[in-house]
Amino acid sequence: MRNLFLILVSLLFLAKVPAQAQELRAIVTINAPQLTIIDRKVINEFEKVVTSYLNNTRFTDEFFEPEERIDCNFTFTISSETNEREFTAELLIQSSRPVFGSDYSSTLINYLDKPAKIQYEEFQPIEFNQNSFTSSLSSLLTFYAYLIIGVDADTYAPLAGEEYYRQAENVVTLLPAAVINNDNAWTNSGGQRTRFRLLLELLNPRARPYRQLLYDYHRKGLDVLESDPVAGRTVMAQSIENLRDVHSDIPNSILINIFTASKSQELIDVFTASPPTERKAVYQVLSTVDPAKLNVFRTLR
């Protein structure tokens, strides 16, 4: 009888504990073709530890069902080694979201962080703490985790990613001076395309049209294509007009580059079937905001 009572008490207690689920479903890849200092087994361990951290850390208070976890990729390409515990890498961050009514996933982020300074010692744990600095590696991974979650949230509700961008900002605020001095990607250095500048753009009120675009383009456009292709394309075409405002208000915007890098083929696939007027209007916007990809979008003329 006593055992039954204890079981019932335990079940009641567990019922009051909010369910937890991690937000990310990350694939981590390490490209290290020419290691000369760092032992290959350390790099293999690094890949496992980073994968575990991203997939087993709960970064927010939100509950994610297993099928709701955000698919993302972290690809490190090691370019140089400083010593046995430090290397420089290009870090490619990619994330995607499913499109309603289809088996298609739409890329949200396709961003190359270079160079990223990585410090890692074999068997070193990566610890998550929202309120204090634990390591430069933890800060880097947590920063991008919040950006990925924030951008994903912006596609499901207008400006819903704000709190996650603020969490990413907090990661930067907690960085010691020594870490910032060792990796100037944590600064808005000379107008360069740094991770910190990317964050500043997302938090910039002038980028609100871009974040509204994320919602309209995905939730009101892509997500209805299967049921109503004409209506979906119309909303997507209208949302793309927001890029003009961002292009005008934020010179050399990283956000526009991320959008066109992520969406080039998708835009061509969607709007090739559009009426000429709509297709050309989309082409005019894209060729204006990202002339470097003129040849890519030429088929939409």
C-alpha positions, 0 to 999 in steps of 0.5 A, a space after each residue: 500500500 505504501 509503495 502504491 502511495 509513493 507511486 501515485 505521489 510521484 506521478 502527480 509530481 511529474 504531472 506538474 513538471 513541464 515537459 521539456 524538449 530540445 529545439 534543435 536537430 543539428 548535424 555537425 560536420 568537421 572538414 579538416 583535410 590538412 591537420 598538422 598540429 591537432 590530433 585527428 582524434 581530438 577533432 573527432 571528439 570535438 564533432 561529437 561534443 558539439 553535436 551533443 551540446 546542440 541537440 541535448 541543450 534546452 535553450 528556451 522555455 518553449 516545448 518542441 515536439 520531436 517533429 517540431 525540432 529545427 533542422 540545422 547544420 553546423 559545418 566547420 572547415 578548419 583553415 589553420 591551427 594555432 596550437 593543440 587547443 586552438 584553430 581557425 575555421 570557416 563555420 557554415 550555418 544552415 537551417 530550414 523549416 518544413 512547408 505545410 502540406 508538402 515534404 519540402 523544407 525551405 532554407 532559412 539561414 545559409 550564412 558563412 562565418 569566417 574566420 571563427 576562432 575555436 578553442 577546444 581541449 579534448 574531453 572538455 565539456 561544453 556548458 550552457 548557462 544563460 547568465 554567465 560566460 562558460 567558454 568561447 565555444 559555448 558562446 559561439 554555439 549558443 549565439 547561433 542556436 538563438 539566431 536559428 530559433 529566432 529566425 524560425 519563430 519569425 516565420 510562424 508569427 510576426 516578429 516572434 523571434 525578438 526574445 531569442 535575438 535578445 538572448 543572443 545579444 545577452 551571449 555577446 554582453 557576457 563575453 570577456 574582453 579577452 574573447 572579444 579581442 581574440 575574435 573580432 567577429 564578436 564586434 562590428 569591426 569596420 563594417 565587416 560582415 561579422 556575426 555581431 553585425 548580423 545580430 545588430 541588423 536583426 535587432 535594428 528597427 529598420 530591419 522590421 520589413 525583412 522580419 515581416 517578410 519572413 512571416 508573410 513569405 513563409 506562413 502566408 505564402 509558401 505554406 499555402 502554395 499546395 492548396 492555392 498556388 496563385 494566392 501563395 505566389 501573390 503573397 510571396 511576390 508582395 513580401 519580396 518588395 520589403 527587400 527594397 526598404 531594407 536595401 535602402 535603409 541598411 547598406 550592404 545588408 547581411 540579411 539580404 545576402 542571407 535571403 538570396 543565398 538561401 532562396 535563389 533556387 526556391 524563388 526560381 522554382 516558384 516564380 517560373 510558373 508565374 504570369 510575366 508581370 509578376 515574374 518580372 516584378 520579382 526579378 526587378 526586386 532581386 536584381 536591385 537588392 543583390 546585383 551580384 546574383 544577376 545571372 542567377 535570377 536572369 531566368 525570371 526576366 
